Amino acid sequence: MGIGVGIFLIAVGAILTFAVHAVTDVANIQTIGVILMIVGALGLVIDLIIFAPRRRGVETAAPVARERVTTYET
């Protein structure tokens, strides 16, 4: 799960929790919204813990410059 998916799940969960006031017999909409927010937050934390060191390593690596050496024989 990426950062975008985590933010999306948090947003959808917040909408379901705070903006939707529907009553159903099948499931509680507010509970589903809270679950989606928790899953989105956990996904963000896990993504940042696992993939942040890889992202930092790419950004801090010095670029490799190679010089072409040409020799002429006389």
Contacts in CASP RR format, 6 or more apart in sequence:
PFRMAT RR
TARGET T0000
AUTHOR 0000-0000-0000
METHOD contacts of the structure
MODEL  1
MGIGVGIFLIAVGAILTFAVHAVTDVANIQTIGVILMIVGALGLVIDLII
FAPRRRGVETAAPVARERVTTYET
1 40 0 8 1.000
1 43 0 8 1.000
1 46 0 8 1.000
1 47 0 8 1.000
2 43 0 8 1.000
2 47 0 8 1.000
3 44 0 8 1.000
3 47 0 8 1.000
3 48 0 8 1.000
5 40 0 8 1.000
5 43 0 8 1.000
6 39 0 8 1.000
6 40 0 8 1.000
6 41 0 8 1.000
6 43 0 8 1.000
6 44 0 8 1.000
6 47 0 8 1.000
7 40 0 8 1.000
7 44 0 8 1.000
9 36 0 8 1.000
9 37 0 8 1.000
9 39 0 8 1.000
9 40 0 8 1.000
9 43 0 8 1.000
10 36 0 8 1.000
10 37 0 8 1.000
10 40 0 8 1.000
10 41 0 8 1.000
10 44 0 8 1.000
12 33 0 8 1.000
12 36 0 8 1.000
13 32 0 8 1.000
13 33 0 8 1.000
13 34 0 8 1.000
13 36 0 8 1.000
13 37 0 8 1.000
14 33 0 8 1.000
14 37 0 8 1.000
15 33 0 8 1.000
16 29 0 8 1.000
16 30 0 8 1.000
16 32 0 8 1.000
16 33 0 8 1.000
16 36 0 8 1.000
17 30 0 8 1.000
17 33 0 8 1.000
17 34 0 8 1.000
17 37 0 8 1.000
20 29 0 8 1.000
20 30 0 8 1.000
22 29 0 8 1.000
END
